[in-house]
Amino acid sequence: MNFDLTDDQRQLRDAIERTCAPFDDDYWLRRDREGGFPEDFHQALAEAGWLGIAMPEAYGGAGLGIAEAALMMHTIAATGAGLSGASAVHMNIFGLHPVVVHGSEEQKRRWLPPLIQGHERACFGVTEPNTGLNTLKLKTVARREGDHYVVSGQKVWISTAQVASKMLLLARTTPVEDCRGTHGLSLFYTDLDRSCVEVREIEKMGRKCVDSNQIFIDGLCIPVQDRIGEEGKGFDYILHGLNPERILIASEAIGLGRAALRRAAQYAGEREVFDRPIGQNQGIQHPLARSWMELEAAHLMAWKAATLYDAGLPCAAEANAAKYLGAEACYRACENAILTHGGMGYAKEYHVERYLREAWIPRLAPVSPQLILCFIAEKVLGLPKSY
């Protein structure tokens, strides 16, 4: 078993680092203060050809695997861009996977190239205010009327809806009382028509430059040709994207944790108190050393999950474990970075307080740590289902 990167993967990492180099910590600090989608960063990655890293070559993508996509997202976050930089391109990497797997040839040719080229941006409309992670109980309704659907409902925590022109939308096409199993939800990829969709931004703790929103849909018309696959099978289709998303989130969190650890170690080596660098004290050394080990262990689990996925093997347990371990290791690394800086860790100019605020995101989304523990208990340990 080889844990080292291949030559091609090293070249990919180095190329991503070069693309990210102009967008340093001061750039992301300004974005954190001022908000506004990082258009120039998004465009730089598009021009370098990275937005379609895991998309088929036939539609302008690089045709690489989730392992390479995870490496890319880790590298972006680790430069100091954190979850702000990663979230700006996250949807491109995994979001349209259902289209790649289940879309028609006409849909792929119509939808994938503009996204890969950076000409269009998309948001992902699944979560709703009153259903949380109980996706099978979604209430947004898509009613068939001839050659189109009419959609009404609400979605919440929808990233990039302020700047998106497209929306991947999961909606109910069969009343819940008539559904059995996972049937009854359909998946659409369609224009975000703002005459029928109201987008309200949610003010939040961190990642100000990548908007999060509640959206209200009232009479949105979606042509039948914008439905992905068969009616009623949308939940099954989005399942194909869940494991890659968890792997990517884990990798982004690990990258952010490593950025925080790097800053903490540098500060500990430079800051002198009582005529010696504070990094000479075991009270400073040990928490940072522990964070290094936790991040390394999480990285190995994420890499295992990505390798299994790309080999076409089951990886749900590993993908969920990677997301859990990566998020927790990231948070502790960011917390230790602030503690290492002492009072200066509370100051925005040292960046680590921003890292800690962003470290909450992978702990909370797209699935809670508690539900991951329930999943592992049931699916791996064979214990009774608890939810």
C-alpha positions as a LaTeX table, in Angstrom:
\begin{tabular}{lrrr}
\hline
Residue & $x$ (\AA) & $y$ (\AA) & $z$ (\AA) \\
\hline
Met1 & 0.00 & 0.00 & 0.00 \\
Asn2 & 1.49 & 3.31 & $-1.12$ \\
Phe3 & 0.48 & 6.43 & 0.79 \\
Asp4 & 2.59 & 8.79 & $-1.29$ \\
Leu5 & 1.23 & 11.01 & $-4.06$ \\
Thr6 & 1.92 & 10.03 & $-7.64$ \\
Asp7 & 3.95 & 12.37 & $-9.84$ \\
Asp8 & 0.74 & 13.51 & $-11.54$ \\
Gln9 & $-0.91$ & 14.23 & $-8.19$ \\
Arg10 & 2.11 & 16.24 & $-7.04$ \\
Gln11 & 1.95 & 18.26 & $-10.23$ \\
Leu12 & $-1.76$ & 18.83 & $-9.65$ \\
Arg13 & $-1.13$ & 20.02 & $-6.10$ \\
Asp14 & 1.65 & 22.34 & $-7.17$ \\
Ala15 & $-0.47$ & 23.78 & $-9.98$ \\
Ile16 & $-3.36$ & 24.48 & $-7.59$ \\
Glu17 & $-0.97$ & 26.17 & $-5.17$ \\
Arg18 & 0.32 & 28.41 & $-7.97$ \\
Thr19 & $-3.23$ & 29.36 & $-8.97$ \\
Cys20 & $-4.09$ & 30.16 & $-5.35$ \\
Ala21 & $-0.87$ & 32.08 & $-4.62$ \\
Pro22 & $-2.21$ & 35.55 & $-5.56$ \\
Phe23 & $-5.15$ & 34.99 & $-3.21$ \\
Asp24 & $-3.30$ & 35.15 & 0.09 \\
Asp25 & $-4.50$ & 35.48 & 3.69 \\
Asp26 & $-4.94$ & 39.22 & 3.34 \\
Tyr27 & $-7.21$ & 38.65 & 0.31 \\
Trp28 & $-9.43$ & 36.28 & 2.30 \\
Leu29 & $-9.40$ & 38.60 & 5.31 \\
Arg30 & $-10.78$ & 41.36 & 3.09 \\
Arg31 & $-13.42$ & 38.99 & 1.77 \\
Asp32 & $-14.33$ & 38.05 & 5.31 \\
Arg33 & $-14.77$ & 41.70 & 6.22 \\
Glu34 & $-16.47$ & 42.97 & 3.08 \\
Gly35 & $-18.29$ & 39.93 & 1.72 \\
Gly36 & $-19.03$ & 39.60 & $-1.97$ \\
Phe37 & $-18.49$ & 36.39 & $-3.93$ \\
Pro38 & $-14.79$ & 35.87 & $-4.84$ \\
Glu39 & $-15.36$ & 36.22 & $-8.59$ \\
Asp40 & $-11.67$ & 36.65 & $-9.42$ \\
Phe41 & $-10.70$ & 33.52 & $-7.50$ \\
His42 & $-13.47$ & 31.49 & $-9.11$ \\
Gln43 & $-12.46$ & 32.76 & $-12.55$ \\
Ala44 & $-8.77$ & 32.00 & $-11.98$ \\
Leu45 & $-9.61$ & 28.37 & $-11.25$ \\
Ala46 & $-11.92$ & 28.25 & $-14.26$ \\
Glu47 & $-9.27$ & 29.65 & $-16.60$ \\
Ala48 & $-6.75$ & 27.15 & $-15.27$ \\
Gly49 & $-9.21$ & 24.35 & $-16.08$ \\
Trp50 & $-9.82$ & 23.11 & $-12.54$ \\
Leu51 & $-13.58$ & 23.54 & $-12.16$ \\
Gly52 & $-14.25$ & 20.32 & $-14.01$ \\
Ile53 & $-11.57$ & 18.22 & $-12.35$ \\
Ala54 & $-13.91$ & 15.26 & $-11.78$ \\
Met55 & $-16.13$ & 15.84 & $-14.82$ \\
Pro56 & $-15.86$ & 13.71 & $-18.01$ \\
Glu57 & $-13.35$ & 14.87 & $-20.60$ \\
Ala58 & $-16.04$ & 14.67 & $-23.31$ \\
Tyr59 & $-17.69$ & 17.78 & $-21.82$ \\
Gly60 & $-14.54$ & 19.77 & $-21.05$ \\
Gly61 & $-13.61$ & 18.24 & $-17.71$ \\
Ala62 & $-10.34$ & 16.68 & $-16.62$ \\
Gly63 & $-11.85$ & 13.23 & $-16.10$ \\
Leu64 & $-9.96$ & 12.65 & $-12.87$ \\
Gly65 & $-11.16$ & 10.85 & $-9.75$ \\
Ile66 & $-12.50$ & 11.92 & $-6.38$ \\
Ala67 & $-9.01$ & 11.36 & $-4.94$ \\
Glu68 & $-7.65$ & 14.13 & $-7.19$ \\
Ala69 & $-10.69$ & 16.31 & $-6.48$ \\
Ala70 & $-10.15$ & 15.85 & $-2.74$ \\
Leu71 & $-6.48$ & 16.74 & $-3.16$ \\
Met72 & $-7.50$ & 19.90 & $-4.99$ \\
Met73 & $-9.99$ & 20.97 & $-2.30$ \\
His74 & $-7.50$ & 20.19 & 0.47 \\
Thr75 & $-4.85$ & 22.26 & $-1.27$ \\
Ile76 & $-7.19$ & 25.23 & $-1.72$ \\
Ala77 & $-8.18$ & 25.23 & 1.95 \\
Ala78 & $-4.61$ & 24.66 & 3.15 \\
Thr79 & $-3.33$ & 27.79 & 1.37 \\
Gly80 & $-5.33$ & 29.82 & 3.89 \\
Ala81 & $-8.38$ & 30.17 & 1.66 \\
Gly82 & $-10.11$ & 27.84 & 4.07 \\
Leu83 & $-13.78$ & 27.07 & 3.64 \\
Ser84 & $-14.33$ & 30.41 & 1.90 \\
Gly85 & $-12.14$ & 29.40 & $-1.03$ \\
Ala86 & $-13.29$ & 25.79 & $-1.05$ \\
Ser87 & $-16.98$ & 26.66 & $-0.91$ \\
Ala88 & $-16.62$ & 29.01 & $-3.87$ \\
Val89 & $-15.98$ & 26.01 & $-6.15$ \\
His90 & $-17.36$ & 23.10 & $-4.10$ \\
Met91 & $-20.58$ & 22.76 & $-6.13$ \\
Asn92 & $-18.61$ & 22.32 & $-9.35$ \\
Ile93 & $-16.80$ & 19.28 & $-8.02$ \\
Phe94 & $-19.64$ & 17.08 & $-6.78$ \\
Gly95 & $-22.90$ & 18.95 & $-7.38$ \\
Leu96 & $-23.74$ & 17.76 & $-10.88$ \\
His97 & $-22.60$ & 14.20 & $-10.31$ \\
Pro98 & $-26.24$ & 13.03 & $-10.68$ \\
Val99 & $-26.25$ & 14.57 & $-14.16$ \\
Val100 & $-23.04$ & 12.75 & $-15.08$ \\
Val101 & $-24.47$ & 9.42 & $-13.89$ \\
His102 & $-28.18$ & 9.74 & $-14.73$ \\
Gly103 & $-28.55$ & 12.63 & $-17.17$ \\
Ser104 & $-29.21$ & 12.18 & $-20.86$ \\
Glu105 & $-26.53$ & 12.91 & $-23.43$ \\
Glu106 & $-28.40$ & 16.05 & $-24.43$ \\
Gln107 & $-28.52$ & 17.25 & $-20.81$ \\
Lys108 & $-24.82$ & 16.64 & $-20.26$ \\
Arg109 & $-23.88$ & 18.61 & $-23.37$ \\
Arg110 & $-26.25$ & 21.41 & $-22.41$ \\
Trp111 & $-25.34$ & 21.73 & $-18.76$ \\
Leu112 & $-21.80$ & 20.57 & $-18.03$ \\
Pro113 & $-19.58$ & 22.73 & $-20.30$ \\
Pro114 & $-20.92$ & 26.12 & $-19.06$ \\
Leu115 & $-20.38$ & 25.06 & $-15.46$ \\
Ile116 & $-16.88$ & 23.75 & $-16.13$ \\
Gln117 & $-15.93$ & 26.91 & $-18.05$ \\
Gly118 & $-17.15$ & 29.14 & $-15.22$ \\
His119 & $-19.84$ & 30.78 & $-17.36$ \\
Glu120 & $-22.61$ & 29.49 & $-15.10$ \\
Arg121 & $-22.83$ & 28.88 & $-11.36$ \\
Ala122 & $-25.22$ & 26.56 & $-9.63$ \\
Cys123 & $-26.74$ & 26.11 & $-6.19$ \\
Phe124 & $-28.05$ & 22.93 & $-4.59$ \\
Gly125 & $-31.66$ & 23.08 & $-3.35$ \\
Val126 & $-32.36$ & 20.17 & $-1.01$ \\
Thr127 & $-32.52$ & 21.20 & 2.67 \\
Glu128 & $-35.80$ & 22.61 & 3.97 \\
Pro129 & $-36.66$ & 24.55 & 7.14 \\
Asn130 & $-38.87$ & 21.90 & 8.76 \\
Thr131 & $-37.37$ & 18.60 & 7.61 \\
Gly132 & $-33.64$ & 18.90 & 8.35 \\
Leu133 & $-31.84$ & 15.68 & 7.49 \\
Asn134 & $-35.12$ & 13.77 & 7.03 \\
Thr135 & $-34.92$ & 14.25 & 3.28 \\
Leu136 & $-37.71$ & 11.77 & 2.46 \\
Lys137 & $-40.20$ & 14.14 & 4.12 \\
Leu138 & $-39.41$ & 17.16 & 1.90 \\
Lys139 & $-42.45$ & 19.38 & 1.32 \\
Thr140 & $-41.48$ & 21.40 & $-1.76$ \\
Val141 & $-43.93$ & 20.24 & $-4.46$ \\
Ala142 & $-43.41$ & 19.92 & $-8.23$ \\
Arg143 & $-46.79$ & 19.45 & $-9.93$ \\
Arg144 & $-46.80$ & 18.10 & $-13.50$ \\
Glu145 & $-48.80$ & 20.23 & $-15.95$ \\
Gly146 & $-48.34$ & 18.97 & $-19.48$ \\
Asp147 & $-44.80$ & 19.56 & $-20.68$ \\
His148 & $-43.62$ & 21.31 & $-17.50$ \\
Tyr149 & $-43.73$ & 21.21 & $-13.71$ \\
Val150 & $-44.90$ & 24.00 & $-11.41$ \\
Val151 & $-42.88$ & 24.16 & $-8.20$ \\
Ser152 & $-43.69$ & 25.80 & $-4.88$ \\
Gly153 & $-41.96$ & 25.51 & $-1.52$ \\
Gln154 & $-39.02$ & 26.63 & 0.61 \\
Lys155 & $-35.36$ & 25.69 & 0.91 \\
Val156 & $-32.79$ & 26.80 & 3.47 \\
Trp157 & $-29.00$ & 26.97 & 3.82 \\
Ile158 & $-28.60$ & 27.13 & 0.06 \\
Ser159 & $-25.05$ & 28.27 & $-0.73$ \\
Thr160 & $-24.27$ & 30.65 & $-3.64$ \\
Ala161 & $-27.94$ & 31.28 & $-4.49$ \\
Gln162 & $-27.17$ & 35.02 & $-4.60$ \\
Val163 & $-24.85$ & 34.52 & $-7.58$ \\
Ala164 & $-26.18$ & 31.31 & $-9.15$ \\
Ser165 & $-27.99$ & 31.16 & $-12.48$ \\
Lys166 & $-28.85$ & 27.46 & $-12.13$ \\
Met167 & $-30.31$ & 25.29 & $-9.38$ \\
Leu168 & $-30.16$ & 21.55 & $-8.75$ \\
Leu169 & $-33.52$ & 21.05 & $-7.05$ \\
Leu170 & $-35.05$ & 18.10 & $-5.23$ \\
Ala171 & $-38.84$ & 18.34 & $-5.04$ \\
Arg172 & $-41.83$ & 16.13 & $-4.32$ \\
Thr173 & $-43.74$ & 14.80 & $-7.34$ \\
Thr174 & $-45.79$ & 12.24 & $-5.41$ \\
Pro175 & $-47.69$ & 13.04 & $-2.17$ \\
Val176 & $-45.83$ & 11.68 & 0.83 \\
Glu177 & $-48.81$ & 9.58 & 1.91 \\
Asp178 & $-48.69$ & 7.76 & $-1.44$ \\
Cys179 & $-44.96$ & 7.01 & $-1.29$ \\
Arg180 & $-43.21$ & 3.81 & $-0.33$ \\
Gly181 & $-39.52$ & 3.56 & 0.41 \\
Thr182 & $-37.45$ & 6.27 & $-1.26$ \\
His183 & $-39.90$ & 6.88 & $-4.12$ \\
Gly184 & $-41.69$ & 10.19 & $-4.68$ \\
Leu185 & $-38.97$ & 12.84 & $-5.04$ \\
Ser186 & $-37.69$ & 14.06 & $-8.40$ \\
Leu187 & $-34.47$ & 15.85 & $-9.29$ \\
Phe188 & $-34.28$ & 18.86 & $-11.60$ \\
Tyr189 & $-31.51$ & 21.09 & $-12.92$ \\
Thr190 & $-33.02$ & 24.32 & $-14.13$ \\
Asp191 & $-32.76$ & 28.09 & $-14.43$ \\
Leu192 & $-32.99$ & 30.01 & $-11.17$ \\
Asp193 & $-35.82$ & 32.29 & $-12.32$ \\
Arg194 & $-35.83$ & 35.13 & $-9.80$ \\
Ser195 & $-39.29$ & 36.27 & $-10.86$ \\
Cys196 & $-40.56$ & 33.10 & $-9.14$ \\
Val197 & $-37.78$ & 32.53 & $-6.60$ \\
Glu198 & $-37.03$ & 34.93 & $-3.75$ \\
Val199 & $-33.53$ & 34.57 & $-2.30$ \\
Arg200 & $-32.88$ & 35.92 & 1.21 \\
Glu201 & $-29.33$ & 35.85 & 2.50 \\
Ile202 & $-28.71$ & 34.51 & 6.00 \\
Glu203 & $-26.23$ & 36.48 & 8.09 \\
Lys204 & $-23.87$ & 33.99 & 9.66 \\
Met205 & $-20.76$ & 33.53 & 11.78 \\
Gly206 & $-18.17$ & 33.03 & 9.05 \\
Arg207 & $-17.52$ & 32.50 & 5.34 \\
Lys208 & $-19.14$ & 35.84 & 4.56 \\
Cys209 & $-18.01$ & 35.90 & 0.93 \\
Val210 & $-19.89$ & 32.70 & 0.04 \\
Asp211 & $-23.54$ & 33.42 & 0.68 \\
Ser212 & $-25.99$ & 31.12 & 2.45 \\
Asn213 & $-29.68$ & 31.64 & 1.84 \\
Gln214 & $-33.28$ & 30.79 & 2.42 \\
Ile215 & $-35.22$ & 30.61 & $-0.84$ \\
Phe216 & $-38.96$ & 30.86 & $-1.43$ \\
Ile217 & $-40.28$ & 29.25 & $-4.61$ \\
Asp218 & $-43.70$ & 30.30 & $-5.88$ \\
Gly219 & $-44.90$ & 28.95 & $-9.22$ \\
Leu220 & $-41.51$ & 28.17 & $-10.76$ \\
Cys221 & $-42.04$ & 26.51 & $-14.17$ \\
Ile222 & $-39.55$ & 23.75 & $-14.97$ \\
Pro223 & $-39.62$ & 22.10 & $-18.40$ \\
Val224 & $-39.88$ & 18.32 & $-18.37$ \\
Gln225 & $-36.53$ & 18.18 & $-20.22$ \\
Asp226 & $-34.91$ & 19.69 & $-17.11$ \\
Arg227 & $-35.83$ & 16.65 & $-15.02$ \\
Ile228 & $-32.92$ & 14.28 & $-14.40$ \\
Gly229 & $-33.78$ & 10.65 & $-15.01$ \\
Glu230 & $-37.14$ & 9.17 & $-14.07$ \\
Glu231 & $-39.84$ & 10.90 & $-12.08$ \\
Gly232 & $-39.89$ & 9.83 & $-8.45$ \\
Lys233 & $-36.31$ & 8.57 & $-8.29$ \\
Gly234 & $-34.55$ & 11.81 & $-7.35$ \\
Phe235 & $-33.61$ & 10.68 & $-3.85$ \\
Asp236 & $-31.83$ & 7.64 & $-5.25$ \\
Tyr237 & $-29.97$ & 9.89 & $-7.68$ \\
Ile238 & $-28.63$ & 12.29 & $-5.06$ \\
Leu239 & $-27.36$ & 9.36 & $-3.00$ \\
His240 & $-24.64$ & 8.92 & $-5.63$ \\
Gly241 & $-23.22$ & 12.30 & $-4.63$ \\
Leu242 & $-23.29$ & 11.91 & $-0.85$ \\
Asn243 & $-20.10$ & 9.92 & $-0.37$ \\
Pro244 & $-18.01$ & 12.15 & $-2.67$ \\
Glu245 & $-19.36$ & 15.20 & $-0.86$ \\
Arg246 & $-18.35$ & 13.82 & 2.53 \\
Ile247 & $-14.87$ & 13.03 & 1.22 \\
Leu248 & $-14.47$ & 16.53 & $-0.18$ \\
Ile249 & $-15.74$ & 18.19 & 3.02 \\
Ala250 & $-13.31$ & 16.08 & 5.05 \\
Ser251 & $-10.42$ & 17.10 & 2.80 \\
Glu252 & $-11.36$ & 20.78 & 2.99 \\
Ala253 & $-11.54$ & 20.60 & 6.79 \\
Ile254 & $-8.16$ & 18.88 & 7.01 \\
Gly255 & $-6.66$ & 21.53 & 4.74 \\
Leu256 & $-8.05$ & 24.31 & 6.94 \\
Gly257 & $-6.75$ & 22.57 & 10.06 \\
Arg258 & $-3.29$ & 22.31 & 8.54 \\
Ala259 & $-3.33$ & 26.01 & 7.64 \\
Ala260 & $-4.13$ & 26.82 & 11.28 \\
Leu261 & $-1.47$ & 24.43 & 12.56 \\
Arg262 & 1.14 & 25.96 & 10.25 \\
Arg263 & 0.41 & 29.46 & 11.53 \\
Ala264 & 0.42 & 28.29 & 15.14 \\
Ala265 & 3.78 & 26.54 & 14.84 \\
Gln266 & 5.31 & 29.54 & 13.11 \\
Tyr267 & 4.05 & 31.90 & 15.81 \\
Ala268 & 5.23 & 29.56 & 18.58 \\
Gly269 & 8.71 & 29.55 & 17.10 \\
Glu270 & 8.89 & 33.33 & 16.80 \\
Arg271 & 7.08 & 34.64 & 19.89 \\
Glu272 & 9.40 & 35.06 & 22.89 \\
Val273 & 8.28 & 35.35 & 26.50 \\
Phe274 & 10.65 & 35.09 & 29.49 \\
Asp275 & 13.59 & 35.17 & 27.09 \\
Arg276 & 12.62 & 32.01 & 25.21 \\
Pro277 & 10.29 & 31.09 & 22.35 \\
Ile278 & 6.95 & 29.92 & 23.66 \\
Gly279 & 7.24 & 26.89 & 21.37 \\
Gln280 & 9.96 & 25.59 & 23.69 \\
Asn281 & 7.30 & 24.99 & 26.34 \\
Gln282 & 5.59 & 21.60 & 26.38 \\
Gly283 & 2.30 & 23.31 & 27.22 \\
Ile284 & 2.46 & 24.80 & 23.72 \\
Gln285 & 4.11 & 21.86 & 21.97 \\
His286 & 1.83 & 19.04 & 23.06 \\
Pro287 & $-1.54$ & 20.41 & 21.83 \\
Leu288 & 0.00 & 21.24 & 18.46 \\
Ala289 & 1.65 & 17.83 & 18.19 \\
Arg290 & $-1.67$ & 16.19 & 19.04 \\
Ser291 & $-3.40$ & 18.21 & 16.32 \\
Trp292 & $-0.79$ & 17.11 & 13.79 \\
Met293 & $-1.51$ & 13.47 & 14.62 \\
Glu294 & $-5.28$ & 13.95 & 14.48 \\
Leu295 & $-5.09$ & 15.69 & 11.11 \\
Glu296 & $-2.81$ & 12.98 & 9.71 \\
Ala297 & $-5.16$ & 10.23 & 10.89 \\
Ala298 & $-8.18$ & 12.01 & 9.38 \\
His299 & $-6.28$ & 12.50 & 6.13 \\
Leu300 & $-5.55$ & 8.78 & 5.89 \\
Met301 & $-9.23$ & 7.95 & 6.36 \\
Ala302 & $-10.25$ & 10.50 & 3.70 \\
Trp303 & $-7.65$ & 9.12 & 1.30 \\
Lys304 & $-8.87$ & 5.57 & 1.93 \\
Ala305 & $-12.48$ & 6.63 & 1.27 \\
Ala306 & $-11.52$ & 8.40 & $-1.96$ \\
Thr307 & $-9.46$ & 5.42 & $-3.13$ \\
Leu308 & $-12.35$ & 3.04 & $-2.48$ \\
Tyr309 & $-14.81$ & 5.32 & $-4.26$ \\
Asp310 & $-12.63$ & 5.65 & $-7.35$ \\
Ala311 & $-12.23$ & 1.84 & $-7.41$ \\
Gly312 & $-16.01$ & 1.44 & $-7.44$ \\
Leu313 & $-16.02$ & $-0.19$ & $-4.00$ \\
Pro314 & $-18.35$ & 0.52 & $-1.04$ \\
Cys315 & $-17.09$ & 3.47 & 0.96 \\
Ala316 & $-20.02$ & 4.90 & 2.92 \\
Ala317 & $-18.54$ & 4.06 & 6.32 \\
Glu318 & $-15.12$ & 5.44 & 5.39 \\
Ala319 & $-16.56$ & 8.59 & 3.78 \\
Asn320 & $-18.68$ & 9.35 & 6.84 \\
Ala321 & $-15.82$ & 8.55 & 9.21 \\
Ala322 & $-13.51$ & 10.83 & 7.22 \\
Lys323 & $-16.00$ & 13.69 & 7.42 \\
Tyr324 & $-16.38$ & 13.20 & 11.19 \\
Leu325 & $-12.67$ & 12.85 & 11.93 \\
Gly326 & $-11.65$ & 15.64 & 9.57 \\
Ala327 & $-14.14$ & 18.11 & 11.03 \\
Glu328 & $-13.18$ & 17.35 & 14.62 \\
Ala329 & $-9.44$ & 17.47 & 13.95 \\
Cys330 & $-9.85$ & 20.73 & 12.05 \\
Tyr331 & $-11.79$ & 22.35 & 14.86 \\
Arg332 & $-9.26$ & 21.35 & 17.52 \\
Ala333 & $-6.36$ & 22.53 & 15.37 \\
Cys334 & $-8.01$ & 25.93 & 14.86 \\
Glu335 & $-8.80$ & 26.20 & 18.56 \\
Asn336 & $-5.21$ & 25.31 & 19.46 \\
Ala337 & $-3.96$ & 27.91 & 16.99 \\
Ile338 & $-5.90$ & 30.63 & 18.82 \\
Leu339 & $-4.69$ & 29.41 & 22.21 \\
Thr340 & $-1.10$ & 29.40 & 20.92 \\
His341 & $-1.46$ & 33.02 & 19.82 \\
Gly342 & $-2.95$ & 33.98 & 23.17 \\
Gly343 & $-4.70$ & 37.34 & 23.05 \\
Met344 & $-3.43$ & 37.93 & 19.52 \\
Gly345 & $-5.41$ & 34.90 & 18.41 \\
Tyr346 & $-8.54$ & 36.97 & 19.01 \\
Ala347 & $-7.33$ & 39.65 & 16.60 \\
Lys348 & $-8.46$ & 39.43 & 12.99 \\
Glu349 & $-5.05$ & 40.39 & 11.60 \\
Tyr350 & $-3.61$ & 37.06 & 12.73 \\
His351 & $-6.25$ & 35.13 & 10.74 \\
Val352 & $-6.68$ & 32.21 & 13.12 \\
Glu353 & $-9.94$ & 33.52 & 14.60 \\
Arg354 & $-11.36$ & 33.45 & 11.06 \\
Tyr355 & $-10.17$ & 29.89 & 10.66 \\
Leu356 & $-11.98$ & 28.87 & 13.86 \\
Arg357 & $-15.24$ & 30.45 & 12.73 \\
Glu358 & $-15.03$ & 28.56 & 9.45 \\
Ala359 & $-14.12$ & 25.33 & 11.26 \\
Trp360 & $-17.71$ & 25.13 & 12.49 \\
Ile361 & $-19.00$ & 24.51 & 8.95 \\
Pro362 & $-17.71$ & 20.95 & 8.41 \\
Arg363 & $-18.82$ & 20.03 & 11.93 \\
Leu364 & $-22.40$ & 21.06 & 11.16 \\
Ala365 & $-22.86$ & 20.25 & 7.48 \\
Pro366 & $-23.81$ & 18.47 & 5.33 \\
Val367 & $-24.60$ & 15.89 & 8.00 \\
Ser368 & $-24.36$ & 16.18 & 11.77 \\
Pro369 & $-21.68$ & 14.32 & 13.73 \\
Gln370 & $-24.43$ & 12.62 & 15.75 \\
Leu371 & $-26.05$ & 11.15 & 12.64 \\
Ile372 & $-22.67$ & 9.89 & 11.44 \\
Leu373 & $-22.21$ & 8.10 & 14.75 \\
Cys374 & $-25.69$ & 6.59 & 14.37 \\
Phe375 & $-24.82$ & 5.47 & 10.84 \\
Ile376 & $-21.57$ & 3.80 & 11.91 \\
Ala377 & $-23.29$ & 2.13 & 14.87 \\
Glu378 & $-25.99$ & 0.67 & 12.62 \\
Lys379 & $-24.18$ & $-0.09$ & 9.36 \\
Val380 & $-20.76$ & $-1.09$ & 10.68 \\
Leu381 & $-21.42$ & $-2.42$ & 14.18 \\
Gly382 & $-24.80$ & $-3.97$ & 13.42 \\
Leu383 & $-26.65$ & $-2.19$ & 16.20 \\
Pro384 & $-30.40$ & $-1.37$ & 15.96 \\
Lys385 & $-31.35$ & 1.71 & 13.98 \\
Ser386 & $-31.88$ & 4.62 & 16.37 \\
Tyr387 & $-33.59$ & 7.21 & 14.18 \\
\hline
\end{tabular}
